Amino acid sequence: MKVAIIGTGYVGLVSGACFAEMGVNVTCVDINKERIESLKDGIIPIYEPGLKNIVDRNYKAQRLHFTTDLPSILNDMQIVFIAVGTPSDDTGNADLSYVFNVANTIADHIEKPLLIVTKSTVPVGTSFQIRDIVKKRLAERGLSDLSFDVASNPEFLKEGAAVDDFMSPDRVVVGVESENAKELMTKLYRPFLLNNFRVIFMDILSSEMTKYASNAMLATRISFMNDVANLCELVGADVNMVRRGMGSDTRIGKSFLYPGCGYGGSCFPKDIRAIIKVAENVGYEMRVLKAVETVNNKQKNVLFRKFSDFFNGDIAGKTVAVWGLSFKPETDDMRDAPSLTLIKSVLDAGANIRAYDPAAMQEAKKLLNDTVYYATDIYDAANNADVLIVPTEWKEFRLPNWEVLKKIMRTHLVVDGRNIYSGEELSSYGFEYRGIGQK
Ligand SMILES: NC(=O)c1ccc[n+]([C@@H]2O[C@H](COP(=O)([O-])OP(=O)(O)OC[C@H]3O[C@@H](n4cnc5c(N)ncnc54)[C@H](O)[C@@H]3O)[C@@H](O)[C@H]2O)c1
């Protein structure tokens, strides 16, 4: 089977490498020449655990290829996946220009039957728009009889665990409108789900909606728990206890009940905005999701507020150690990271930042330039600091040497945005501790 994946970002590169690992002949395509040349040289442009090994192995075995030239390989493929970005535009709608660029290139060069699959997260109806673009152009080219199919196959992988998620998915959602598309997708995904085939086939519109609804549900759980955490602080309850008590109810479940400093990343913020817009465009208001967004925007200020409150707002000139910059651990992705909101507020207030992240320093530099000091490790970041703030819970932050930190920090305040420390333990070392949703 020959498959092309358009877009070699977090989703495209992982999907391409994992399909190749299962024996599929995959060509990954990107318009970014530098990225494609790096990939040919064995340099992986993103931080994703386990990805380099499978890219190297499959590139050497010639099951994985890289090119910038989609037209030259298009008619050798049975399936083409569109996995390019769909960021928010200025109005909050999904910007589909990258997706439609790819659709236009396909439309201009397709000469053989092909299955075109949308893997990018897109508003409901986008796959049909892609179908219409190709149909129209084929008619203009005098090729109206050429058969092609479209399908929707939204991706549910998590950055930081993307390879494992792709290799052993909970389920694969596929929207189809023809038997041919269903057969091809069944063949492609069977190796991943040999023991328990969990491909859920449905119509294309429902498949596109499933992705938005899933992200919306997860974001709702996060904002709900942040609201509960804020109330816990006011009434003297401990959200860590509340979370355990709630999560042991099988109807609720344990996952996604962790309060923190707001959700970020390349998906939740833009997808929540986009589904609100999808609804608006058909005259419906997503009231719950609007509240989810409002709560999240407010929660992104919680770390700064706790720091500022401790010093009664007198924070100009203070030094802030920030541990963790990426929007979550095990990724270098800085898009919409809560750390960025914190850093902006700190800098606006005239305080200084000493930042450290195990993987995202390069990406952070692109956004923050020389406005912050980039530390070599956690202790360098904490040197002479008036507060240690943790927006991202990397594993290497979990058991620091508090005695060393006590010596090197100027003021002994810890603001824990992910509730990874024990307030009791920290106070035994002489630190003031501020977690989320705790007394
Ligand atoms: N990142 C995630 O965790 C995740 C998870 C599930 C779904 N998604 C969705 O998958 C899609 C891709 O996300 P991502 O994070 O991988 O994006 P990304 O920004 O990391 O990568 C997109 C890539 O597409 C390339 N590109 C843009 N236009 C192109 C074109 N015309 N031809 C070829 N390449 C082109 C870009 O150069 C870039 O390398 C988005 O719709 C996103 O919402 C992302």
The ligand as an SDF file (V2000), in Angstrom:
LIG
                    3D

 44 48  0  0  0  0  0  0  0  0999 V2000
   -0.6050   18.4590   17.6780 N   0  0  0  0  0  0  0  0  0  0  0  0
   -1.4930   17.6190   18.1890 C   0  0  0  0  0  0  0  0  0  0  0  0
   -1.3340   17.1130   19.2870 O   0  0  0  0  0  0  0  0  0  0  0  0
   -2.7230   17.2440   17.4140 C   0  0  0  0  0  0  0  0  0  0  0  0
   -3.5070   16.1600   17.8380 C   0  0  0  0  0  0  0  0  0  0  0  0
   -4.6370   15.8240   17.1080 C   0  0  0  0  0  0  0  0  0  0  0  0
   -4.9890   16.5680   15.9820 C   0  0  0  0  0  0  0  0  0  0  0  0
   -4.2170   17.6300   15.6000 N   0  0  0  0  0  0  0  0  0  0  0  0
   -4.5850   18.3690   14.3950 C   0  0  0  0  0  0  0  0  0  0  0  0
   -3.7320   17.9300   13.3350 O   0  0  0  0  0  0  0  0  0  0  0  0
   -3.4430   19.0330   12.4530 C   0  0  0  0  0  0  0  0  0  0  0  0
   -1.9500   19.2220   12.3420 C   0  0  0  0  0  0  0  0  0  0  0  0
   -1.4680   19.6070   13.6090 O   0  0  0  0  0  0  0  0  0  0  0  0
    0.1000   19.6220   13.9470 P   0  0  0  0  0  0  0  0  0  0  0  0
    0.2110   19.9670   15.3760 O   0  0  0  0  0  0  0  0  0  0  0  0
    0.7080   18.3660   13.4320 O   0  0  0  0  0  0  0  0  0  0  0  0
    0.5470   20.8630   13.0260 O   0  0  0  0  0  0  0  0  0  0  0  0
    2.0200   21.4430   12.8210 P   0  0  0  0  0  0  0  0  0  0  0  0
    1.8660   22.9020   12.7840 O   0  0  0  0  0  0  0  0  0  0  0  0
    2.9610   20.8070   13.7910 O   0  0  0  0  0  0  0  0  0  0  0  0
    2.4320   20.9180   11.3650 O   0  0  0  0  0  0  0  0  0  0  0  0
    1.8040   21.2780   10.1890 C   0  0  0  0  0  0  0  0  0  0  0  0
    2.7760   21.0660    9.0410 C   0  0  0  0  0  0  0  0  0  0  0  0
    2.0790   21.2440    7.8150 O   0  0  0  0  0  0  0  0  0  0  0  0
    2.9480   21.8650    6.8970 C   0  0  0  0  0  0  0  0  0  0  0  0
    2.1900   22.4540    5.7860 N   0  0  0  0  0  0  0  0  0  0  0  0
    1.4270   23.5610    5.7750 C   0  0  0  0  0  0  0  0  0  0  0  0
    0.8910   23.7540    4.5420 N   0  0  0  0  0  0  0  0  0  0  0  0
    1.3250   22.7420    3.7680 C   0  0  0  0  0  0  0  0  0  0  0  0
    1.1180   22.3750    2.4190 C   0  0  0  0  0  0  0  0  0  0  0  0
    0.3540   23.1150    1.5980 N   0  0  0  0  0  0  0  0  0  0  0  0
    1.7200   21.2750    1.9400 N   0  0  0  0  0  0  0  0  0  0  0  0
    2.5120   20.5340    2.7330 C   0  0  0  0  0  0  0  0  0  0  0  0
    2.7380   20.8190    4.0320 N   0  0  0  0  0  0  0  0  0  0  0  0
    2.1540   21.9030    4.5530 C   0  0  0  0  0  0  0  0  0  0  0  0
    3.6980   22.8710    7.7390 C   0  0  0  0  0  0  0  0  0  0  0  0
    4.9010   23.2880    7.1020 O   0  0  0  0  0  0  0  0  0  0  0  0
    3.9430   22.0540    9.0190 C   0  0  0  0  0  0  0  0  0  0  0  0
    5.1670   21.3550    8.9760 O   0  0  0  0  0  0  0  0  0  0  0  0
   -4.2040   20.2390   13.0270 C   0  0  0  0  0  0  0  0  0  0  0  0
   -5.4440   20.3300   12.4080 O   0  0  0  0  0  0  0  0  0  0  0  0
   -4.3730   19.8560   14.4860 C   0  0  0  0  0  0  0  0  0  0  0  0
   -5.5000   20.4760   15.0690 O   0  0  0  0  0  0  0  0  0  0  0  0
   -3.0830   17.9830   16.2820 C   0  0  0  0  0  0  0  0  0  0  0  0
  1  2  1  0
  2  3  2  0
  2  4  1  0
  4  5  1  0
  4 44  2  0
  5  6  2  0
  6  7  1  0
  7  8  2  0
  8  9  1  0
  8 44  1  0
  9 10  1  0
  9 42  1  0
 10 11  1  0
 11 12  1  0
 11 40  1  0
 12 13  1  0
 13 14  1  0
 14 15  2  0
 14 16  1  0
 14 17  1  0
 17 18  1  0
 18 19  2  0
 18 20  1  0
 18 21  1  0
 21 22  1  0
 22 23  1  0
 23 24  1  0
 23 38  1  0
 24 25  1  0
 25 26  1  0
 25 36  1  0
 26 27  1  0
 26 35  1  0
 27 28  2  0
 28 29  1  0
 29 30  1  0
 29 35  2  0
 30 31  1  0
 30 32  2  0
 32 33  1  0
 33 34  2  0
 34 35  1  0
 36 37  1  0
 36 38  1  0
 38 39  1  0
 40 41  1  0
 40 42  1  0
 42 43  1  0
M  CHG  2   8   1  16  -1
M  END
$$$$
